[in-house]
């Protein structure tokens, strides 16, 4: 088990002229202390335009500053948003390599697509193309690390002539690769690409065990084709944390920050509407806090406790197959002095418990995985070399970028279907946006629900169901329940409940409609308690794969 700390740089309003500067100065002090106490990683997020929730838009600058105040702690991009409209792949490769140089080879390179509407819309990234943008950019970036010169790129998302992308990284062939994960689907994506999984889903140890088993099973299978030129077989889980000898003090010091973290996450990734530069998420949280309910059995509360309690909790994650625990201490109004006390106490009384035999266990794991990793690397297409030196010709290069070739007819048809589907969703989003729950629930009655659930049943994909047979129940409040029944290779939908469903999802009909319209992210509703799940959490995360694009889950 390795340990890291994670930074969003949260800053609840009200602000004054020096609050952001103090926020960054305190964070650098905390990272320096964590390095002294033996923490293995500091992870820094990249977000844009997410006021109060995250003021971390230039993580490479913060990590570079941290590199000069630390000696051993690894510097993790958790994550860089790599769709080209946000960050050009060449600029990403250059920044990561430079950070690796100035830190003496201590960089871990986490990547992601971005998902908040404020970010995707702000940079013009189409939501339905961000996954393919991520995969394309990651392939290009890893080649920039190892090819000399980079042999160029020609895809729908990136057109770049050959260039020698410099500097090169200290770590060879490149720093360890990770991807941000919040669902089972992206955990499996990480395994298939041979990269580390940074899970931001705040999962319980029991669910982490299922994810870990699936991750390593896929990573060791023939489905694993590495995205980079090295495999990074690791699964990390993120939890809010505060440590104190008195558990009640730990909860008091860290509970408010953990609650604000979840609330602000739901604001940007759930149903919250945001007017840049106006309003206060902190004021909204303070107003709504008495109605949010207790989270006593949630992992959000599990890492707020005494050293002995944290040791017990971490043991459960370790036994579940998790390789790294990453803790969020800087959240909401959590105080700098409390964060420092917590880091110091954790370093003295928790870290040493897990230090013994760690390196021996990691060597045993590396030996066990070596044959699978060797086989996976054999499936990866090698670095390219140019047959002859390439001469830079500005006129010809810019002309080629301006005049792109005609797409294949299949691409035209596929694109037309995607545009039609997106157009329908956009029309629904315009209808839903800004409407009150009562208006939506009056409009989204049984007849409209029947159409939606029929489409979901029609989209059932047996190949992705992993043999599931049974019922999935949607309790849409007020007073409507629908069931999707899977039997054999088909699914059917009907109005009403069923006996002993394998999974029951409870939420308001208005929120269900917002998810269908794409104006709300279900992860945010889950975090805020507006979706309640009864049954198998792993099945819940697989519903999207089983029922395709028609399903909001």
C-alpha positions as a printed Julia matrix, in Angstrom:
553×3 Matrix{Float64}:
   0.0     0.0     0.0
   1.23    3.43   -1.01
  -0.19    6.74    0.22
  -0.88   10.02   -1.51
  -2.58   13.35   -0.9
  -4.87   15.0    -3.43
  -5.55   18.65   -4.22
  -8.51   20.34   -5.88
  -7.56   23.7    -4.32
 -11.09   24.29   -3.04
 -11.96   27.84   -2.06
 -15.49   28.49   -0.76
 -16.73   32.05   -0.96
 -16.41   34.74    0.29
 -13.01   35.63   -1.16
 -10.74   38.58   -0.58
  -7.68   39.77   -2.47
  -5.27   37.33   -0.82
  -7.29   34.13   -0.4
  -6.04   32.33   -3.52
  -2.43   33.19   -2.71
  -2.83   31.87    0.85
  -4.53   28.75   -0.48
  -1.54   27.92   -2.69
   1.04   28.85   -0.06
  -0.65   26.62    2.53
  -0.86   23.74    0.05
   2.87   23.94   -0.7
   3.6    23.88    3.05
   1.38   20.81    3.38
   3.13   19.0     0.51
   6.52   19.77    2.05
   5.33   18.31    5.36
   3.86   15.24    3.64
   7.22   14.63    1.98
   8.97   14.75    5.35
   6.4    12.39    6.89
   6.95    9.75    4.21
   3.9    10.11    1.96
   4.58    8.61   -1.47
   2.56   10.87   -3.77
   0.99   14.28   -4.16
  -1.74   14.4    -6.83
  -2.9    17.65   -8.4
  -6.07   17.94  -10.47
  -6.67   20.04  -13.59
 -10.02   21.82  -13.67
 -11.2    24.97  -15.38
 -13.95   27.46  -14.5
 -15.21   25.44  -11.49
 -15.4    28.28   -8.97
 -15.14   27.28   -5.3
 -14.9    23.56   -6.17
 -11.45   23.7    -7.8
  -9.04   26.58   -8.37
  -6.41   24.28   -9.92
  -6.19   25.19  -13.59
  -2.38   25.01  -14.01
  -1.26   21.89  -12.1
   2.1    21.76  -13.85
   3.04   25.1   -12.23
   2.01   24.0    -8.74
   3.78   20.63   -9.09
   6.93   22.35  -10.35
   6.92   24.57   -7.25
   6.35   21.49   -5.07
   9.26   19.72   -6.76
  11.67   22.36   -5.48
  10.49   22.03   -1.88
  10.51   18.23   -1.68
  12.96   15.38   -2.15
  11.15   12.06   -2.39
   7.42   12.46   -2.86
   6.21   11.65   -6.38
   4.4    14.38   -8.3
   1.18   13.1    -9.83
  -0.89   14.78  -12.49
  -4.31   13.66  -11.35
  -5.22   14.43  -14.12
  -4.24   16.37  -17.25
  -7.22   16.93  -19.53
  -5.84   15.81  -22.89
  -8.56   16.4   -25.51
  -6.72   18.7   -27.96
  -9.12   21.68  -27.63
  -8.09   21.87  -23.94
  -4.39   20.95  -24.19
  -2.45   20.35  -27.4
  -0.73   16.95  -27.09
   2.7    18.37  -27.92
   2.38   20.97  -25.16
   1.36   18.23  -22.7
   4.39   16.1   -23.63
   6.71   19.11  -23.29
   5.35   20.13  -19.87
   5.4    16.61  -18.44
   8.97   16.05  -19.63
  10.1    19.4   -18.2
   8.52   18.6   -14.82
  10.22   15.2   -14.89
  13.55   16.92  -15.46
  13.26   19.56  -12.74
  11.97   16.98  -10.22
  14.67   14.4   -10.88
  12.29   11.85  -12.43
   9.42   11.93   -9.91
   6.41   12.46  -12.24
   3.35   10.23  -12.6
   1.22   11.17  -15.6
  -2.51   10.85  -15.07
  -4.85   11.68  -17.94
  -8.55   12.22  -18.46
 -11.25   13.55  -20.74
 -12.99   16.17  -18.63
 -16.66   15.85  -17.87
 -18.11   19.03  -16.33
 -20.32   21.04  -18.68
 -18.46   24.22  -17.69
 -15.21   22.76  -19.01
 -16.43   20.9   -22.09
 -18.53   23.82  -23.26
 -15.84   26.34  -22.36
 -13.3    24.66  -24.63
 -15.74   23.39  -27.26
 -15.2    19.67  -26.59
 -18.18   17.61  -27.85
 -19.28   15.28  -25.04
 -19.91   12.4   -27.45
 -16.35   12.63  -28.86
 -14.28   13.24  -25.76
 -13.46    9.55  -25.18
 -12.07    9.09  -28.71
 -10.18   12.39  -28.34
  -8.62   11.08  -25.12
  -7.52    7.78  -26.67
  -6.14    9.47  -29.79
  -4.25   12.12  -27.81
  -2.77    9.58  -25.36
  -1.4     7.49  -28.23
   0.16   10.6   -29.78
   1.63   11.89  -26.49
   3.28    8.59  -25.56
   4.84    8.45  -29.02
   6.12   12.0   -28.56
   7.91   10.77  -25.43
   9.78    7.97  -27.25
  10.0     8.8   -30.97
  12.93   10.91  -32.14
  11.62   12.63  -34.1
   7.91   12.2   -33.5
   6.73   10.85  -36.86
   3.64   13.07  -37.08
  -0.09   12.54  -36.67
  -3.14   12.62  -38.92
  -6.48   11.95  -37.22
  -9.84   13.71  -37.04
  -8.7    15.32  -33.77
  -5.02   16.1   -34.34
  -3.0    16.91  -37.42
   0.67   17.52  -36.79
   3.72   17.1   -39.04
   6.91   15.35  -37.82
   8.77   17.26  -35.12
  11.29   16.3   -32.46
   9.28   16.97  -29.29
  11.77   18.03  -26.64
  12.82   17.76  -23.89
  12.6    14.03  -23.22
  11.65   12.57  -19.83
  14.14   11.33  -17.23
  12.05    8.18  -16.69
  12.25    5.76  -19.6
  10.34    5.14  -21.7
   8.09    7.71  -19.99
   6.5     8.4   -16.57
   3.89    5.91  -15.29
   0.51    6.41  -16.97
  -2.85    6.65  -15.15
  -6.42    7.5   -16.09
  -9.18    9.06  -13.99
 -11.99    6.57  -13.22
 -15.35    7.11  -11.57
 -17.23    4.07  -12.9
 -16.62    0.38  -13.54
 -16.51    1.13  -17.27
 -13.41    3.33  -16.94
 -11.74    0.88  -14.54
 -12.0    -1.69  -17.32
 -10.79    0.89  -19.84
  -7.66    1.41  -17.72
  -6.99   -2.34  -17.59
  -7.45   -2.79  -21.33
  -4.95    0.02  -21.92
  -2.4    -1.21  -19.37
  -2.49    1.95  -17.28
  -3.11    2.74  -13.63
  -6.69    3.43  -12.48
  -7.25    6.54  -10.36
 -10.67    5.88   -8.86
 -12.48    9.01   -7.73
 -15.73    7.18   -6.97
 -15.33    7.0    -3.13
 -16.1     3.28   -3.17
 -16.39    0.99   -0.16
 -13.67   -1.66    0.28
 -16.08   -4.41   -0.75
 -16.83   -2.72   -4.07
 -13.13   -1.92   -4.48
 -12.45   -5.66   -4.25
 -14.73   -6.34   -7.22
 -13.14   -3.54   -9.23
  -9.63   -4.76   -8.37
 -10.41   -8.33   -9.39
 -11.86   -7.21  -12.71
  -9.0    -4.77  -13.31
  -6.25   -7.36  -12.82
  -8.16  -10.08  -14.68
  -8.41   -7.86  -17.77
  -4.87   -6.54  -17.43
  -3.57  -10.11  -17.52
  -5.79  -11.09  -20.45
  -5.28  -10.8   -24.2
  -7.6    -7.79  -24.2
  -4.81   -5.66  -22.7
  -3.1    -3.61  -25.41
  -0.96   -0.93  -23.71
  -1.66    2.68  -24.56
   1.93    3.58  -23.72
   5.31    1.92  -23.99
   5.22    0.55  -20.44
   2.47   -0.98  -18.31
   1.52    0.57  -14.97
  -0.51   -2.08  -13.07
  -1.95   -0.14  -10.15
  -5.34    0.72   -8.69
  -5.72    3.78   -6.45
  -8.75    4.91   -4.44
  -9.49    8.43   -3.2
 -11.12    9.25    0.15
 -11.51   12.42    2.27
  -9.39   12.11    5.4
  -8.76   13.75    8.75
  -6.8    12.05   11.54
  -6.89   12.82   15.27
  -6.48   10.76   18.42
 -10.07   11.6    19.31
 -12.36   10.32   16.5
 -15.01   12.9    17.36
 -12.49   15.7    16.8
 -11.43   14.16   13.48
 -15.05   14.09   12.3
 -15.66   17.63   13.52
 -12.54   18.93   11.76
 -13.01   17.04    8.49
 -16.74   16.44    8.17
 -17.68   19.9     6.95
 -15.01   19.83    4.24
 -16.06   16.36    3.09
 -19.68   17.47    2.95
 -18.84   20.58    0.92
 -16.68   18.48   -1.42
 -19.67   16.23   -2.19
 -22.09   19.16   -2.48
 -19.87   21.19   -4.83
 -19.21   18.07   -6.91
 -22.97   17.58   -7.28
 -23.34   21.26   -8.22
 -21.01   21.01  -11.22
 -21.55   17.38  -12.18
 -25.18   17.05  -11.13
 -28.2    19.25  -11.64
 -26.75   22.55  -10.46
 -27.06   25.52  -12.82
 -24.09   27.87  -12.67
 -23.78   31.53  -13.57
 -20.05   32.39  -13.77
 -19.03   35.01  -11.25
 -22.39   34.96   -9.44
 -23.86   33.14   -6.5
 -22.16   31.18   -3.75
 -21.99   27.38   -3.58
 -20.91   27.71    0.05
 -24.04   29.72    0.91
 -26.2    27.14   -0.87
 -24.45   24.32    1.01
 -24.89   26.09    4.35
 -28.59   26.56    3.6
 -29.15   22.96    2.45
 -26.87   21.24    4.96
 -29.55   20.49    7.59
 -31.53   18.59    4.93
 -28.69   16.56    3.41
 -28.82   13.76    5.99
 -26.07   11.84    7.76
 -23.35    9.97    5.9
 -22.28    7.82    8.85
 -21.97    4.56    6.88
 -20.44    6.17    3.81
 -16.7     5.94    3.0
 -16.73    9.74    3.02
 -16.94    9.41    6.78
 -14.74    6.32    7.05
 -11.42    8.13    6.75
 -12.25   10.65    9.46
 -11.04    9.06   12.67
  -8.24    8.0    14.96
  -5.0     6.39   13.76
  -6.28    2.97   14.86
  -9.52    3.43   12.92
  -7.63    4.51    9.81
  -5.31    1.5    10.05
  -8.34   -0.79   10.21
 -10.01    0.92    7.23
  -6.85    0.89    5.1
  -6.33   -2.79    5.87
  -9.71   -3.49    4.28
  -8.71   -1.66    1.11
  -5.33   -3.4     1.09
  -7.0    -6.81    1.4
  -9.36   -5.79   -1.42
  -6.38   -5.38   -3.77
  -6.05   -1.59   -3.76
  -2.45   -0.46   -4.34
  -2.65    3.17   -3.22
  -4.87    5.24   -0.95
  -5.09    8.91   -1.88
  -6.48   11.27    0.74
  -8.3    14.59    0.32
  -7.6    16.82    3.3
  -7.81   20.25    1.65
 -11.59   20.47    1.17
 -14.13   23.19    1.83
 -13.26   25.2     4.95
 -10.82   22.65    6.45
  -8.14   24.59    8.32
  -4.47   24.55    7.38
  -3.27   23.81   10.92
  -5.67   20.86   11.24
  -4.48   19.45    7.9
  -0.86   19.69    9.03
  -1.62   18.04   12.39
  -3.42   15.24   10.57
  -0.56   14.66    8.12
   1.95   14.54   10.96
  -0.1    12.14   13.08
  -0.8     9.88   10.09
   2.9     9.87    9.22
   3.88    8.87   12.74
   1.22    6.3    13.62
  -0.36    4.95   10.41
   2.26    5.0     7.66
   4.82    2.87    9.55
   2.26    0.07   10.0
   2.18   -0.47    6.24
   5.87    0.16    5.5
   7.08   -3.27    6.57
   7.2    -5.87    3.81
   5.81   -3.37    1.28
   8.74   -3.56   -1.09
   8.84   -7.36   -0.88
   5.14   -7.53   -1.74
   5.63   -5.17   -4.68
   8.5    -7.29   -6.0
   6.34  -10.41   -5.73
   3.54   -8.66   -7.59
   5.94   -7.51  -10.34
   7.24  -11.06  -10.77
   3.71  -12.45  -10.96
   2.62   -9.93  -13.58
   5.84   -9.97  -15.64
   4.72  -12.65  -18.17
   1.36  -10.92  -18.77
   3.03   -7.53  -19.15
   5.57   -8.92  -21.59
   2.77  -10.46  -23.65
   0.78   -7.21  -23.56
   3.76   -5.14  -24.73
   4.17   -7.52  -27.68
   0.65   -6.5   -28.78
   1.48   -2.79  -28.69
   2.5    -1.24  -32.02
   6.14   -0.09  -31.75
   7.64    3.37  -31.92
   7.93    4.64  -35.49
  10.97    5.81  -37.43
  11.01    7.97  -40.53
  12.4     6.35  -43.68
  14.3     9.55  -44.5
  14.92   12.93  -42.83
  11.9    15.19  -42.87
  12.39   18.8   -43.98
  10.11   21.42  -42.42
   7.99   23.18  -45.05
   5.64   25.67  -43.42
   3.55   26.38  -46.54
   2.92   22.74  -47.34
   2.26   21.79  -43.72
  -0.36   24.49  -43.09
  -2.03   23.69  -46.42
  -2.34   20.02  -45.46
  -3.92   20.94  -42.14
  -6.42   23.28  -43.82
  -7.48   20.79  -46.52
  -8.47   17.6   -44.82
  -9.32   14.51  -46.83
 -12.93   13.4   -47.39
 -14.26   10.97  -44.76
 -15.18    7.37  -45.54
 -18.95    6.83  -46.21
 -19.21    4.69  -43.05
 -17.85    7.6   -41.05
 -20.42    9.92  -42.65
 -23.3     7.58  -41.75
 -22.02    6.96  -38.24
 -21.54   10.68  -37.73
 -25.06   11.41  -39.03
 -26.59    8.95  -36.55
 -24.58   10.44  -33.69
 -25.61   13.96  -34.71
 -29.27   12.94  -34.92
 -29.11   11.3   -31.49
 -27.29   14.29  -30.06
 -29.76   16.64  -31.73
 -32.66   14.88  -30.04
 -30.9    15.04  -26.7
 -30.09   18.73  -27.22
 -33.75   19.47  -27.98
 -34.75   17.64  -24.79
 -32.06   19.5   -22.86
 -33.48   22.85  -24.03
 -36.93   21.75  -22.92
 -35.67   20.58  -19.51
 -33.23   23.38  -18.73
 -34.4    25.71  -15.99
 -37.71   23.9   -15.39
 -38.98   23.19  -11.91
 -39.38   19.6   -10.69
 -43.16   19.91  -10.61
 -43.29   21.08  -14.25
 -41.07   18.22  -15.42
 -42.95   15.59  -13.45
 -46.27   16.85  -14.86
 -44.91   16.6   -18.41
 -42.88   13.4   -18.01
 -45.81   11.18  -17.26
 -46.43    7.45  -17.81
 -46.8     7.76  -21.58
 -43.43    9.46  -22.05
 -41.84    7.11  -19.54
 -43.19    4.1   -21.46
 -41.41    5.31  -24.6
 -38.14    5.87  -22.77
 -38.09    2.48  -21.06
 -39.07    0.74  -24.32
 -36.03    2.35  -25.96
 -33.84    1.19  -23.09
 -35.12   -2.37  -23.43
 -34.52   -2.28  -27.18
 -30.92   -1.17  -26.57
 -30.11   -4.16  -24.35
 -26.73   -5.68  -25.3
 -26.39   -9.29  -24.2
 -22.64   -9.3   -24.88
 -22.12   -6.69  -22.16
 -24.44   -8.21  -19.56
 -21.91  -10.78  -18.24
 -24.72  -13.33  -18.09
 -27.06  -11.18  -16.0
 -30.67  -12.38  -15.83
 -33.29  -10.69  -13.73
 -34.99   -7.4   -12.98
 -33.77   -3.82  -12.64
 -36.33   -1.59  -10.99
 -36.59    2.2   -11.34
 -38.66    3.84   -8.62
 -39.42    7.28  -10.02
 -40.87    9.5    -7.35
 -43.61   10.47   -7.06
 -45.48    7.19   -7.45
 -44.18    5.64  -10.68
 -42.19    2.41  -10.79
 -40.82    0.8   -13.97
 -39.01   -2.49  -14.4
 -36.53   -3.68  -17.0
 -36.61   -7.48  -17.11
 -33.74   -9.38  -18.74
 -34.53  -12.93  -19.85
 -32.34  -14.83  -22.25
 -30.97  -12.51  -24.92
 -33.74   -9.91  -24.65
 -35.02   -7.27  -22.28
 -38.54   -5.93  -21.89
 -39.92   -3.0   -19.95
 -43.17   -2.78  -18.02
 -44.83   -0.42  -15.6
 -44.83   -1.53  -11.99
 -42.59   -3.26   -9.47
 -41.4    -6.84   -9.4
 -40.52   -9.3    -6.69
 -36.92   -9.24   -5.44
 -35.28   -7.08   -8.13
 -31.52   -7.5    -8.49
 -31.18   -3.71   -8.44
 -33.5    -0.9    -7.39
 -32.78    2.75   -8.24
 -34.8     5.37   -6.37
 -34.86    8.95   -7.67
 -37.24   11.69   -8.69
 -38.76   11.47  -12.17
 -37.52   15.01  -12.84
 -33.91   14.0   -12.12
 -34.29   10.91  -14.3
 -35.45   13.16  -17.17
 -32.54   15.55  -16.6
 -30.11   12.64  -16.84
 -31.75   11.46  -20.08
 -31.41   15.01  -21.45
 -27.73   15.12  -20.49
 -28.13   18.19  -18.29
 -27.29   16.27  -15.1
 -24.51   13.84  -14.28
 -25.78   10.88  -12.21
 -22.5    10.76  -10.27
 -23.33   14.13   -8.75
 -26.83   12.99   -7.81
 -25.37    9.88   -6.18
 -22.94   11.97   -4.15
 -25.73   14.27   -2.97
 -28.01   11.37   -2.04
 -30.63   12.16   -4.7
 -30.21    8.71   -6.22
 -30.5     5.79   -3.81
 -29.31    2.36   -4.89
 -30.46   -0.89   -3.35
 -28.68   -4.02   -4.51
 -25.45   -4.84   -6.3
 -23.31   -1.69   -6.82
 -21.3    -3.45   -9.5
 -24.5    -4.14  -11.43
 -25.48   -0.48  -11.03
 -22.27    0.62  -12.73
 -22.89   -1.89  -15.54
 -26.39   -0.73  -16.48
 -25.03    1.73  -19.06
 -23.13   -1.02  -20.84
 -26.16   -3.31  -20.89
 -28.69   -0.8   -22.17
 -26.51    1.44  -24.33
 -27.01    5.1   -25.13
 -30.71    5.02  -24.25
 -29.84    4.51  -20.59
 -28.85    7.42  -18.34
 -26.76    5.1   -16.14
